[in-house]
Amino acid sequence: MKRRRLCALGAALLVTGGTASSGREADPDALAIPVEGIKASELVDSWTSVRSGGRSHRAIDIPAPIGTPVLAAMDGRIEKLFASDRGGLTIYQRSPDGRLILYYAHLQGYRRGLAEGDAVRKGQVIATVGASGNADPAFPHLHFQLLATEPGSGWNVGEPVNPYPLLTGRRGRP
């Protein structure tokens, strides 16, 4: 049941977003690539790649030079600014309907003045790419994850959803 709901969420985001090949106008609620200057064709599906300790990567990594602007991938509200050992400087953003958490990690820094509770618009600069947390300093990148959740749930509660197909319109890893 939960898997069906996640597939429906992904399909809804893809359908509302449209693509160049679909002939539809892009919907303003669709996801934007969250790193300035990166094209969909440059993204790599690192979903399920093996990480230290045998962990499965439940996100995608978007390589970019340190200091590259990180953009809000959709309209929403900043739910949590958080520093952790693994993710380093992170941002948790909630979608307007409360059913999706967008997680941005390994940041160099936040946009000046950014605070929890701030409304953000798709494409707005919210941070800069870095290599904080457990990221390899030789590989600065944005770790980007989606969590399907329920309105009112905790800022870090949800079921991971592969953002790759939603950002590119191409099939991702299961």
Legacy VTK file of the C-alpha trace (Angstrom):
# vtk DataFile Version 3.0
C-alpha trace
ASCII
DATASET POLYDATA
POINTS 174 float
0.000 0.000 0.000
2.748 2.461 0.991
4.765 1.624 -2.180
1.680 2.310 -4.332
1.236 5.708 -2.639
4.905 6.591 -3.295
4.627 5.572 -6.953
1.493 7.715 -7.240
3.348 10.664 -5.689
6.189 10.286 -8.190
3.789 9.940 -11.105
1.831 12.996 -9.958
4.988 15.082 -9.797
6.062 13.907 -13.244
2.653 14.488 -14.816
2.222 17.942 -13.323
5.754 18.868 -14.263
5.570 17.924 -17.905
8.722 17.649 -19.996
9.929 19.033 -23.297
9.016 15.748 -24.945
5.468 15.755 -23.544
4.506 18.957 -25.306
2.895 20.304 -22.124
3.781 23.518 -20.358
5.876 22.990 -17.232
3.789 23.315 -14.072
5.112 25.818 -11.534
4.718 23.136 -8.817
7.108 20.694 -10.555
10.603 20.183 -9.171
13.471 22.345 -10.386
17.058 21.104 -10.416
18.342 22.431 -7.088
21.852 23.460 -8.202
22.320 26.571 -10.322
23.667 25.901 -13.820
23.100 22.116 -13.777
21.082 20.582 -16.621
18.964 17.435 -16.362
21.329 15.679 -18.787
24.178 16.169 -16.283
22.427 14.373 -13.420
23.436 10.832 -12.452
21.117 8.442 -10.631
23.112 7.574 -7.498
19.987 6.219 -5.756
20.780 2.885 -4.014
24.556 3.252 -4.499
26.381 1.503 -1.649
27.803 3.745 1.057
30.047 3.135 4.081
28.802 0.478 6.459
26.763 -1.131 3.665
24.153 1.644 3.734
22.078 2.229 0.617
22.121 5.790 -0.740
18.529 7.048 -0.699
19.212 10.322 -2.521
21.128 11.663 -5.496
24.401 13.578 -5.411
24.734 16.601 -7.685
28.425 17.555 -8.067
29.259 21.259 -8.339
32.079 23.563 -7.255
32.058 24.775 -3.660
30.018 27.951 -3.414
27.648 27.167 -6.308
24.144 28.412 -5.408
21.660 25.800 -4.157
18.098 26.604 -5.242
14.760 25.719 -3.692
13.491 22.890 -5.914
9.888 23.943 -5.329
7.857 26.458 -3.386
7.586 25.659 0.302
8.669 26.522 3.805
12.006 25.998 5.553
11.187 23.406 8.173
14.615 22.906 9.777
18.203 24.167 9.503
20.358 21.438 11.004
23.996 20.391 11.357
24.791 16.671 11.585
27.879 14.448 11.443
26.811 12.766 8.173
24.963 15.534 6.339
26.941 18.511 7.633
24.960 21.707 7.149
21.476 20.728 5.977
18.111 22.208 5.087
14.741 20.471 5.384
12.034 22.154 3.285
8.332 21.193 3.380
6.111 21.411 0.295
3.040 23.690 0.425
0.673 20.724 0.897
2.883 19.224 3.642
3.254 15.866 1.877
6.870 16.175 0.762
10.104 17.033 2.568
13.049 18.169 0.439
16.428 17.523 2.076
19.553 19.411 1.001
22.866 18.308 2.599
26.663 18.843 2.608
26.125 22.581 2.273
28.891 25.171 2.595
26.501 27.694 4.102
22.964 29.036 4.194
21.755 32.119 2.352
22.265 35.115 4.618
19.176 35.615 6.760
17.574 32.221 5.982
15.584 31.017 8.983
13.266 28.194 9.981
9.703 29.057 9.008
10.721 31.164 5.989
8.616 30.768 2.860
10.769 30.067 -0.205
9.974 30.145 -3.907
11.095 27.639 -6.504
14.446 28.747 -7.922
15.292 31.018 -4.966
18.860 30.712 -3.626
18.773 29.043 -0.203
22.383 27.898 0.292
25.681 27.059 -1.399
27.190 23.703 -2.379
29.875 22.420 -0.043
31.539 19.320 1.353
30.395 19.459 4.981
29.610 16.422 7.117
31.010 13.138 5.824
31.349 14.385 2.219
34.716 13.894 0.532
36.356 17.357 0.354
37.589 16.425 -3.146
33.965 15.862 -4.272
31.823 18.866 -3.308
28.193 18.157 -4.094
24.599 18.621 -3.070
23.046 15.513 -1.511
19.353 15.845 -2.484
16.599 13.657 -1.079
12.806 13.636 -1.075
10.694 12.190 1.713
7.002 11.397 1.185
5.324 12.308 4.444
2.088 13.469 6.027
1.133 17.051 6.907
2.139 17.787 10.492
4.717 14.980 10.682
8.234 15.597 11.965
10.774 17.413 9.794
12.830 14.240 9.273
9.998 11.703 9.013
9.023 10.119 5.717
9.608 7.475 3.104
12.480 8.247 0.675
11.512 8.881 -2.955
14.108 8.872 -5.753
14.297 12.466 -7.059
16.187 11.513 -10.244
13.181 10.607 -12.439
11.286 13.633 -11.122
14.138 15.982 -12.060
14.954 14.417 -15.440
11.778 12.773 -16.745
13.818 9.562 -17.150
13.489 6.251 -15.350
15.456 5.924 -12.145
16.743 3.016 -10.117
14.043 1.118 -8.225
LINES 1 175
174 0 1 2 3 4 5 6 7 8 9 10 11 12 13 14 15 16 17 18 19 20 21 22 23 24 25 26 27 28 29 30 31 32 33 34 35 36 37 38 39 40 41 42 43 44 45 46 47 48 49 50 51 52 53 54 55 56 57 58 59 60 61 62 63 64 65 66 67 68 69 70 71 72 73 74 75 76 77 78 79 80 81 82 83 84 85 86 87 88 89 90 91 92 93 94 95 96 97 98 99 100 101 102 103 104 105 106 107 108 109 110 111 112 113 114 115 116 117 118 119 120 121 122 123 124 125 126 127 128 129 130 131 132 133 134 135 136 137 138 139 140 141 142 143 144 145 146 147 148 149 150 151 152 153 154 155 156 157 158 159 160 161 162 163 164 165 166 167 168 169 170 171 172 173
